[in-house]
Amino acid sequence: MSVLAVQLLAVILVLGGGAGVLAEWGAAHFRTAFMYMGFTAVVGGGLLIFPGEAVHVLAALVV
């Protein structure tokens, strides 16, 4: 997996999580919205900021 693939995955996670936050917030499910927000901030943000390290971690998990 390349760095570009990890960054693309991160963008998909962040955008999908943002859509989930908006949907849950509109439905007044605030706890679920904050869970989406936290997950995408940690995972998606981490993948965007450290894509090179994420490639090594994902490779280690697969092997």
DSSP file (Angstrom, degrees, kcal/mol; ACC not computed):
  #  RESIDUE AA STRUCTURE BP1 BP2  ACC     N-H-->O    O-->H-N    N-H-->O    O-->H-N    TCO  KAPPA ALPHA  PHI   PSI    X-CA   Y-CA   Z-CA
    1    1 A M              0   0    0      0, 0.0     2,-0.1     0, 0.0    58,-0.1   0.000 360.0 360.0 360.0 132.3    0.0    0.0    0.0
    2    2 A S     >  -     0   0    0      1,-0.1     4,-1.8    53,-0.0     5,-0.1  -0.400 360.0-110.1 -91.1 168.6    1.4    3.4   -1.0
    3    3 A V  H  > S+     0   0    0      1,-0.2     4,-2.4     2,-0.2     5,-0.2   0.888 119.7  54.8 -63.0 -39.7    1.4    6.6    0.9
    4    4 A L  H  > S+     0   0    0      1,-0.2     4,-2.2     2,-0.2    -1,-0.2   0.885 106.3  51.3 -62.7 -38.8   -1.1    8.0   -1.7
    5    5 A A  H  > S+     0   0    0      2,-0.2     4,-2.4     1,-0.2    -1,-0.2   0.890 109.8  49.8 -65.1 -39.3   -3.5    5.1   -1.1
    6    6 A V  H  X S+     0   0    0     -4,-1.8     4,-2.3     2,-0.2    -2,-0.2   0.903 110.7  49.5 -66.3 -40.6   -3.3    5.8    2.7
    7    7 A Q  H  X S+     0   0    0     -4,-2.4     4,-2.2     2,-0.2    -2,-0.2   0.890 110.6  50.3 -65.7 -38.3   -4.0    9.5    2.2
    8    8 A L  H  X S+     0   0    0     -4,-2.2     4,-2.2     2,-0.2    -2,-0.2   0.917 110.2  50.0 -64.2 -43.2   -7.0    8.6   -0.1
    9    9 A L  H  X S+     0   0    0     -4,-2.4     4,-2.5     1,-0.2    -2,-0.2   0.899 109.9  51.8 -59.6 -41.8   -8.3    6.2    2.6
   10   10 A A  H  X S+     0   0    0     -4,-2.3     4,-2.7     2,-0.2    -2,-0.2   0.910 108.8  49.5 -63.1 -43.2   -8.0    9.0    5.2
   11   11 A V  H  X S+     0   0    0     -4,-2.2     4,-2.7     2,-0.2     5,-0.3   0.904 111.0  50.0 -63.8 -41.1   -9.9   11.4    3.1
   12   12 A I  H  X S+     0   0    0     -4,-2.2     4,-2.7     2,-0.2     5,-0.2   0.917 112.3  48.1 -62.6 -43.4  -12.7    8.9    2.5
   13   13 A L  H  X S+     0   0    0     -4,-2.5     4,-2.7     2,-0.2    -2,-0.2   0.927 113.6  46.5 -62.0 -45.6  -12.8    8.2    6.3
   14   14 A V  H  X S+     0   0    0     -4,-2.7     4,-2.5     2,-0.2    -2,-0.2   0.928 116.0  44.1 -65.9 -45.0  -12.9   11.9    7.2
   15   15 A L  H  X S+     0   0    0     -4,-2.7     4,-2.2     2,-0.2    -2,-0.2   0.914 116.0  47.3 -66.9 -41.9  -15.6   12.8    4.6
   16   16 A G  H  X S+     0   0    0     -4,-2.7     4,-2.2    -5,-0.3    -2,-0.2   0.905 113.1  48.9 -64.4 -41.1  -17.7    9.7    5.5
   17   17 A G  H  X S+     0   0    0     -4,-2.7     4,-2.6    -5,-0.2    -2,-0.2   0.896 109.4  52.4 -64.8 -39.9  -17.4   10.5    9.1
   18   18 A G  H  X S+     0   0    0     -4,-2.5     4,-2.4     2,-0.2    -2,-0.2   0.900 109.2  49.4 -62.3 -40.6  -18.3   14.1    8.5
   19   19 A A  H  X S+     0   0    0     -4,-2.2     4,-2.3     1,-0.2    -1,-0.2   0.902 111.3  50.3 -63.9 -40.2  -21.5   13.0    6.7
   20   20 A G  H  X S+     0   0    0     -4,-2.2     4,-2.7     2,-0.2     5,-0.3   0.899 108.9  51.6 -63.4 -40.9  -22.2   10.7    9.6
   21   21 A V  H  X S+     0   0    0     -4,-2.6     4,-2.6     1,-0.2     5,-0.2   0.937 111.4  46.9 -61.2 -47.1  -21.8   13.5   12.1
   22   22 A L  H  X S+     0   0    0     -4,-2.4     4,-2.3     1,-0.2    -2,-0.2   0.907 113.6  48.2 -62.8 -41.8  -24.2   15.7   10.1
   23   23 A A  H  X S+     0   0    0     -4,-2.3     4,-1.4     2,-0.2    -2,-0.2   0.932 115.7  42.8 -65.0 -45.8  -26.8   13.0    9.8
   24   24 A E  H  <>S+     0   0    0     -4,-2.7     5,-3.2     2,-0.2    -2,-0.2   0.866 113.4  52.3 -70.3 -35.1  -26.7   12.0   13.4
   25   25 A W  H ><5S+     0   0    0     -4,-2.6     3,-1.5    -5,-0.3    -1,-0.2   0.915 108.7  50.8 -65.8 -41.8  -26.7   15.6   14.6
   26   26 A G  H 3<5S+     0   0    0     -4,-2.3    -1,-0.2     1,-0.3    -2,-0.2   0.816 109.7  50.5 -64.2 -30.0  -29.7   16.4   12.4
   27   27 A A  T 3<5S-     0   0    0     -4,-1.4    -1,-0.3    -5,-0.2    -2,-0.2   0.362 117.8-115.5 -88.2   5.9  -31.5   13.4   14.0
   28   28 A A  T < 5S+     0   0    0     -3,-1.5     2,-0.9     1,-0.2    -3,-0.2   0.793  73.3 136.6  63.8  30.7  -30.5   14.7   17.5
   29   29 A H     >< +     0   0    0     -5,-3.2     4,-2.2     1,-0.2    -1,-0.2  -0.661  20.8 163.8-101.2  74.0  -28.3   11.7   18.2
   30   30 A F  H  >  +     0   0    0     -2,-0.9     4,-2.5     1,-0.2     5,-0.2   0.853  67.5  54.7 -67.1 -37.1  -25.6   13.8   19.7
   31   31 A R  H  > S+     0   0    0      1,-0.2     4,-1.8     2,-0.2    -1,-0.2   0.937 111.5  44.9 -62.8 -45.0  -23.7   11.0   21.4
   32   32 A T  H  > S+     0   0    0      1,-0.2     4,-2.4     2,-0.2    -2,-0.2   0.887 110.9  54.7 -65.1 -38.6  -23.4    9.0   18.2
   33   33 A A  H  X S+     0   0    0     -4,-2.2     4,-2.4     1,-0.2    -2,-0.2   0.915 108.9  47.4 -60.9 -43.4  -22.4   12.2   16.3
   34   34 A F  H  X S+     0   0    0     -4,-2.5     4,-2.6     2,-0.2    -1,-0.2   0.832 109.3  54.4 -68.3 -31.4  -19.5   12.8   18.8
   35   35 A M  H  X S+     0   0    0     -4,-1.8     4,-2.4     2,-0.2    -2,-0.2   0.927 110.2  46.3 -67.0 -43.3  -18.5    9.2   18.5
   36   36 A Y  H  X S+     0   0    0     -4,-2.4     4,-2.6     2,-0.2     5,-0.3   0.929 113.3  50.5 -59.0 -45.5  -18.3    9.6   14.7
   37   37 A M  H  X S+     0   0    0     -4,-2.4     4,-2.0     1,-0.2    -2,-0.2   0.916 112.2  45.7 -61.8 -45.3  -16.4   12.9   15.2
   38   38 A G  H  X S+     0   0    0     -4,-2.6     4,-2.3     2,-0.2     5,-0.3   0.913 113.4  49.1 -65.0 -43.9  -13.9   11.3   17.6
   39   39 A F  H  X>S+     0   0    0     -4,-2.4     4,-2.8     1,-0.2     5,-0.5   0.944 114.6  43.3 -62.3 -48.8  -13.3    8.2   15.4
   40   40 A T  I  X>S+     0   0    0     -4,-2.6     5,-1.2     1,-0.2     4,-0.7   0.844 113.0  53.2 -70.2 -31.3  -12.7   10.2   12.2
   41   41 A A  I  <5S+     0   0    0     -4,-2.0     4,-0.5    -5,-0.3     5,-0.3   0.930 117.2  36.9 -66.4 -44.4  -10.5   12.8   14.0
   42   42 A V  I  X5S+     0   0    0     -4,-2.3     4,-1.5     3,-0.2    -2,-0.2   0.965 129.0  30.0 -73.2 -53.6   -8.2   10.1   15.4
   43   43 A V  I  X5S+     0   0    0     -4,-2.8     4,-2.3    -5,-0.3    -3,-0.2   0.972 127.4  38.5 -75.2 -54.8   -8.1    7.6   12.6
   44   44 A G  I  X<S+     0   0    0     -4,-0.7     4,-2.0    -5,-0.5    -3,-0.2   0.920 120.0  46.8 -63.8 -44.1   -8.5    9.8    9.6
   45   45 A G  H  ><S+     0   0    0     -5,-1.2     4,-2.5    -4,-0.5     5,-0.2   0.901 112.0  51.0 -64.5 -40.7   -6.4   12.7   11.0
   46   46 A G  H  X S+     0   0    0     -4,-1.5     4,-2.6    -5,-0.3    -1,-0.2   0.901 110.5  48.7 -63.1 -40.8   -3.7   10.3   12.0
   47   47 A L  H  < S+     0   0    0     -4,-2.3    -1,-0.2     1,-0.2    -2,-0.2   0.863 113.3  47.6 -67.4 -35.1   -3.6    8.7    8.6
   48   48 A L  H  < S+     0   0    0     -4,-2.0    -2,-0.2    -5,-0.2    -1,-0.2   0.889 117.9  40.1 -71.7 -38.3   -3.4   12.1    6.9
   49   49 A I  H  < S+     0   0    0     -4,-2.5    -2,-0.2     1,-0.2     3,-0.2   0.868 129.2  28.0 -80.1 -36.9   -0.7   13.4    9.2
   50   50 A F     X  +     0   0    0     -4,-2.6     4,-2.1    -5,-0.2    -1,-0.2  -0.439  69.0 146.2-122.0  58.5    1.4   10.3    9.4
   51   51 A P  H  > S+     0   0    0      0, 0.0     4,-1.8     0, 0.0    -1,-0.1   0.867  73.5  53.5 -66.4 -34.9    0.8    8.4    6.1
   52   52 A G  H  > S+     0   0    0      1,-0.2     4,-1.3     2,-0.2     5,-0.1   0.915 111.9  44.3 -65.1 -42.6    4.3    7.0    5.8
   53   53 A E  H  > S+     0   0    0      1,-0.2     4,-2.3     2,-0.2    -1,-0.2   0.868 109.6  57.1 -68.3 -36.4    4.1    5.5    9.3
   54   54 A A  H  X S+     0   0    0     -4,-2.1     4,-3.0     1,-0.2     5,-0.3   0.872 101.8  56.0 -63.2 -36.6    0.6    4.2    8.6
   55   55 A V  H  X S+     0   0    0     -4,-1.8     4,-2.2     1,-0.2    -1,-0.2   0.923 109.7  46.1 -60.2 -43.6    1.9    2.3    5.6
   56   56 A H  H  X S+     0   0    0     -4,-1.3     4,-2.2     2,-0.2    -2,-0.2   0.900 113.6  48.4 -67.0 -40.8    4.5    0.5    7.8
   57   57 A V  H  X S+     0   0    0     -4,-2.3     4,-2.1     2,-0.2    -2,-0.2   0.935 113.0  47.1 -65.2 -46.1    1.9   -0.3   10.5
   58   58 A L  H  X S+     0   0    0     -4,-3.0     4,-1.9     1,-0.2    -2,-0.2   0.889 112.0  50.9 -64.0 -38.2   -0.6   -1.6    8.0
   59   59 A A  H  X S+     0   0    0     -4,-2.2     4,-2.1    -5,-0.3    -1,-0.2   0.897 110.0  50.1 -64.8 -39.3    2.1   -3.7    6.3
   60   60 A A  H  < S+     0   0    0     -4,-2.2    -2,-0.2     1,-0.2    -1,-0.2   0.866 110.3  50.2 -67.1 -35.6    3.1   -5.1    9.7
   61   61 A L  H  < S+     0   0    0     -4,-2.1    -1,-0.2     1,-0.2    -2,-0.2   0.854 112.3  47.1 -70.5 -33.6   -0.5   -6.0   10.5
   62   62 A V  H  <        0   0    0     -4,-1.9    -2,-0.2     1,-0.2    -1,-0.2   0.876 360.0 360.0 -75.0 -37.9   -1.0   -7.8    7.2
   63   63 A V     <        0   0    0     -4,-2.1    -1,-0.2    -5,-0.2    -2,-0.2   0.473 360.0 360.0 -79.9 360.0    2.2   -9.8    7.4
